[in-house]
């Protein structure tokens, strides 16, 4: 069954939703809404999604829910309409997941929003840099120092400590436990895998569902990818791995589809790549502090254009 709804119908449904929440519709406005719904099947489907979405308003991200219910000014309204249209495009299955994601982010001990980078100092003196959309918990005592990475990416510069005050340092991810024997490493929680780079010193790796004999040691200067069962790969650290520390995204012959996924980690909204250019190879260094600049650099360097919809919240990269 095709559940795709035209973008212009989704955007108009978002506008009507905002309008109906601001004040009761007049009889004339109600007639206009009904006429618009009847104009096409996509309009009807878009409005049905909008009504169902309002039934789950408590699951919306805080900024969107507040914009819908609090009568925003013109700029906030434009942004909220774009976000609402994206939610309507995603459909009901996605709406409920926002509550889980938001709870995971905001109940963490340390966190960053999308596009934000932050430096913190832990109680033992260790330094942590959090990349975009990152969340982790911390449990330190004289027996153990445990960092649980919920999502995102961190660089950890481990401090030398008094063994009488703090226990051994461990980092736990969805896939396993990392025990650094050095002073500097980076860890990224991906979907189904953990990526780590042992920048200075070795890292002992214990996959969550593997036997003790499957434990591995990642040597200093190497990076690795870990599943819940085993070590999937190990190779020398490349400049692209930790470019994010300098707020850069480095690519070396990276397919445009994969590159867009990396950009999306820092960008609000939806970034789509047309199938006819998804295998275009991208190389270079790009500033993650401004994803619009990244898009401009792409369109000036490669034979592609960035078509914007929904006030810039939906961007499609396609052939010129």
Helices and strands as residue ranges (DSSP letters): H 7-22, H 27-38, H 41-54, G 57-59, H 62-69, H 74-90, H 92-106, E 110-111, E 118-121, E 127-130, E 135-140, E 144-157, E 168-172, E 176-180, E 184-189, E 194-200, E 203-207, G 212-214, E 216-218, E 222-226, E 231-236, G 243-246, E 248-255, H 256-264, E 270-273, E 281-287, H 291-301, E 304-309, G 310-312, E 314-319
